[in-house]
């Protein structure tokens, strides 16, 4: 049985993107990518909305760059080895291997995947994750808390959600990011 993990870089005030749609404040580094790779080794399937998928498809070929640091290249190899399910009404075809398109998010399909898969799944992107959180599908959170306040934008959690969390792990990274790993209670 697999777990569904919601994982993203988040500003200290709870945003995944600032008011202008930017996330360059996320402080990507080789260490961050190594921590993400380690935290997601159990993952075999990524669930994305179209916008998040279009950003993440970069990893399909990223490790072919000879200048790519080894830790970041490892993340690219891990990403490429996983299945991806993209929820979109506008995407015509995927731009990566091992990718399936779905036109609508179906909580029952996710429950069945969690029940039958031998690996974990991640859901990335606050809109799609909001549907999964409201449906009670998310088991764990992997939050990479960036030391920046952006003052507005796209929130990590939907406004109408209340949940109790149990801290499983925390780790400070050199660039000031704090990795927080929680289990959702109840």
PAROBA-692351 format. One record per residue (C-alpha): x, y, z. Coordinates in pm, 1 decimal. Layout:
% PAROBA-692351
+----------+----------+----------+
!        x !        y !        z !
+----------+----------+----------+
!        X !        Y !        Z !
...
+----------+----------+----------+
***
This chain:
% PAROBA-692351
+----------+----------+----------+
!        x !        y !        z !
+----------+----------+----------+
!      0.0 !      0.0 !      0.0 !
!    138.4 !    338.4 !   -100.1 !
!    126.3 !    672.7 !     74.4 !
!     23.6 !    999.2 !    -91.1 !
!    276.9 !   1272.4 !    -10.6 !
!    225.1 !   1643.8 !    -77.7 !
!    567.7 !   1799.3 !   -132.8 !
!    675.1 !   2155.1 !   -225.0 !
!    904.1 !   2447.8 !   -145.8 !
!    706.3 !   2701.7 !     59.9 !
!    780.1 !   3056.3 !    175.0 !
!    786.5 !   3123.2 !    550.0 !
!    443.5 !   3284.0 !    516.0 !
!    294.1 !   2980.3 !    342.0 !
!    311.6 !   3048.7 !    -32.3 !
!    433.6 !   2828.9 !   -317.8 !
!    444.7 !   3124.0 !   -560.8 !
!    454.1 !   3496.0 !   -491.9 !
!    188.2 !   3742.0 !   -611.1 !
!    367.4 !   3778.3 !   -947.4 !
!    372.9 !   3399.6 !   -997.6 !
!    744.7 !   3372.1 !   -922.0 !
!    920.2 !   3114.5 !   -708.2 !
!   1284.4 !   3205.6 !   -769.9 !
!   1304.7 !   3273.7 !   -395.6 !
!   1286.6 !   2893.0 !   -346.0 !
!   1667.5 !   2881.6 !   -311.7 !
!   1732.5 !   2570.0 !   -520.1 !
!   2071.4 !   2417.4 !   -448.9 !
!   2250.5 !   2088.6 !   -494.0 !
!   2190.2 !   2012.7 !   -126.0 !
!   1817.1 !   2080.9 !   -159.9 !
!   1793.6 !   1850.5 !   -462.2 !
!   1985.1 !   1579.8 !   -275.0 !
!   1745.7 !   1605.8 !     21.4 !
!   1444.1 !   1595.2 !   -212.5 !
!   1588.8 !   1291.3 !   -392.6 !
!   1647.2 !   1114.5 !    -61.4 !
!   1299.2 !   1202.3 !     68.5 !
!   1131.2 !   1075.8 !   -247.7 !
!   1319.7 !    748.6 !   -308.2 !
!   1004.0 !    558.3 !   -210.0 !
!    801.5 !    741.3 !   -479.0 !
!    711.4 !    567.5 !   -802.7 !
!    430.7 !    795.9 !   -926.8 !
!    399.9 !   1174.9 !   -945.8 !
!     58.9 !   1343.4 !   -969.5 !
!     61.0 !   1685.9 !  -1136.1 !
!   -167.7 !   1954.7 !  -1266.9 !
!    -73.0 !   2095.3 !  -1605.9 !
!    120.2 !   2400.4 !  -1481.3 !
!    331.6 !   2200.0 !  -1236.1 !
!    392.3 !   1929.4 !  -1497.3 !
!    507.7 !   2185.6 !  -1753.6 !
!    761.3 !   2313.7 !  -1501.3 !
!    876.0 !   1965.2 !  -1391.6 !
!    911.4 !   1815.8 !  -1742.1 !
!   1248.4 !   1992.4 !  -1748.3 !
!   1379.8 !   1692.1 !  -1551.5 !
!   1314.9 !   1459.0 !  -1846.0 !
!   1649.0 !   1561.1 !  -1998.8 !
!   1820.2 !   1770.6 !  -1729.1 !
!   2083.5 !   1510.9 !  -1643.0 !
!   2216.2 !   1514.9 !  -2001.1 !
!   2387.8 !   1846.1 !  -1923.9 !
!   2754.1 !   1764.3 !  -1849.3 !
!   2771.8 !   2072.8 !  -1623.7 !
!   2490.2 !   1944.7 !  -1402.5 !
!   2607.2 !   1885.8 !  -1041.3 !
!   2584.9 !   1515.8 !   -945.5 !
!   2315.4 !   1565.2 !   -677.9 !
!   2086.5 !   1747.5 !   -918.8 !
!   2152.1 !   1494.5 !  -1197.7 !
!   2054.2 !   1215.4 !   -956.0 !
!   1720.6 !   1386.1 !   -893.1 !
!   1663.0 !   1401.3 !  -1270.8 !
!   1732.0 !   1026.8 !  -1307.0 !
!   1494.8 !    943.6 !  -1020.3 !
!   1223.7 !   1168.6 !  -1165.2 !
!   1252.4 !   1016.5 !  -1511.5 !
!   1223.1 !    661.8 !  -1369.0 !
!    883.5 !    738.4 !  -1213.2 !
!    536.8 !    729.3 !  -1364.0 !
!    356.2 !   1060.8 !  -1397.3 !
!    -16.4 !   1128.6 !  -1408.9 !
!   -108.6 !   1475.7 !  -1532.8 !
!   -455.1 !   1620.1 !  -1473.5 !
!   -538.7 !   1867.5 !  -1748.3 !
!   -824.7 !   1964.3 !  -1973.4 !
!   -594.8 !   2158.6 !  -2207.4 !
!   -280.7 !   1946.9 !  -2251.6 !
!   -298.0 !   1748.4 !  -2576.6 !
!    -13.9 !   1505.5 !  -2514.3 !
!    263.7 !   1452.5 !  -2259.3 !
!    619.9 !   1570.5 !  -2320.1 !
!    781.5 !   1298.1 !  -2112.3 !
!    795.8 !    920.7 !  -2103.9 !
!    593.4 !    719.7 !  -1852.5 !
!    324.6 !    990.0 !  -1849.6 !
!    -53.4 !    947.1 !  -1857.9 !
!   -308.0 !   1225.5 !  -1905.9 !
!   -633.3 !   1244.1 !  -1711.0 !
!   -900.3 !   1504.3 !  -1782.8 !
!  -1035.9 !   1516.3 !  -1426.0 !
!   -914.1 !   1440.0 !  -1075.4 !
!  -1090.7 !   1130.5 !   -941.0 !
!  -1044.7 !   1067.5 !   -565.9 !
!  -1157.4 !    705.6 !   -607.4 !
!   -881.5 !    643.2 !   -863.4 !
!   -624.2 !    780.0 !   -617.2 !
!   -761.6 !    561.7 !   -336.4 !
!   -725.7 !    259.0 !   -564.0 !
!   -370.4 !    355.2 !   -662.6 !
!   -273.8 !    395.0 !   -296.1 !
!   -430.6 !     57.4 !   -217.4 !
!   -270.5 !   -136.6 !   -503.4 !
!     69.8 !     23.6 !   -565.3 !
!    379.7 !   -103.1 !   -387.3 !
!    535.6 !    245.4 !   -390.2 !
!    442.1 !    592.2 !   -270.1 !
!    291.8 !    873.4 !   -476.8 !
!    350.8 !   1247.2 !   -456.4 !
!    110.0 !   1520.0 !   -545.6 !
!    259.3 !   1854.1 !   -633.0 !
!     92.1 !   2184.9 !   -695.8 !
!   -140.4 !   2350.0 !   -445.8 !
!   -458.1 !   2339.3 !   -654.2 !
!   -441.2 !   1966.2 !   -724.3 !
!   -315.5 !   1893.4 !   -371.7 !
!   -606.7 !   2097.2 !   -233.9 !
!   -850.2 !   1851.3 !   -394.5 !
!   -659.0 !   1558.2 !   -244.9 !
!   -637.1 !   1720.5 !     99.7 !
!  -1011.9 !   1794.3 !    106.5 !
!  -1082.2 !   1433.9 !      1.0 !
!   -868.1 !   1303.7 !    288.0 !
!   -620.1 !   1133.9 !     53.1 !
!   -292.4 !   1295.6 !    163.5 !
!    -95.7 !   1091.3 !    418.0 !
!    221.4 !   1299.1 !    458.1 !
!    362.5 !   1645.6 !    388.2 !
!    719.7 !   1721.0 !    284.5 !
!    761.4 !   2095.3 !    321.9 !
!   1081.6 !   2273.2 !    223.6 !
!   1037.9 !   2599.4 !    414.7 !
!   1233.1 !   2883.3 !    251.5 !
!   1358.4 !   3168.8 !    472.3 !
!   1166.0 !   3437.5 !    288.6 !
!    832.8 !   3616.4 !    334.7 !
!    668.4 !   3693.0 !     -1.6 !
!    352.5 !   3863.2 !    125.2 !
!     98.3 !   3695.1 !   -100.8 !
!     48.6 !   3462.0 !   -392.3 !
!    -54.2 !   3096.8 !   -418.6 !
!   -102.0 !   2934.4 !    -78.9 !
!     38.4 !   2589.1 !      4.5 !
!   -279.0 !   2494.0 !    194.8 !
!   -634.1 !   2571.8 !     83.7 !
!   -803.3 !   2832.6 !    306.5 !
!  -1087.8 !   2601.9 !    408.1 !
!   -874.6 !   2315.8 !    540.4 !
!   -807.9 !   2217.0 !    899.5 !
!   -582.3 !   1923.8 !    984.6 !
!   -361.1 !   1802.6 !   1266.7 !
!      2.4 !   1720.4 !   1190.8 !
!    259.2 !   1495.1 !   1356.0 !
!    622.7 !   1593.4 !   1297.4 !
!    825.5 !   1297.8 !   1167.6 !
!   1150.8 !   1472.4 !   1075.3 !
!   1309.4 !   1813.8 !   1048.5 !
!   1640.8 !   1918.1 !    904.7 !
!   1810.8 !   2253.2 !    841.2 !
!   1991.9 !   2299.9 !    511.4 !
!   2292.3 !   2522.2 !    447.4 !
!   2094.3 !   2775.8 !    245.1 !
!   1847.7 !   2834.4 !    530.8 !
!   1573.4 !   2605.0 !    405.1 !
!   1419.0 !   2383.1 !    670.8 !
!   1289.0 !   2041.7 !    564.0 !
!    973.6 !   1947.5 !    756.4 !
!    819.8 !   1602.0 !    720.2 !
!    474.9 !   1555.5 !    873.7 !
!    211.9 !   1282.1 !    892.6 !
!   -149.3 !   1397.6 !    877.6 !
!   -343.3 !   1277.0 !   1180.8 !
!   -692.7 !   1136.1 !   1158.4 !
+----------+----------+----------+
***
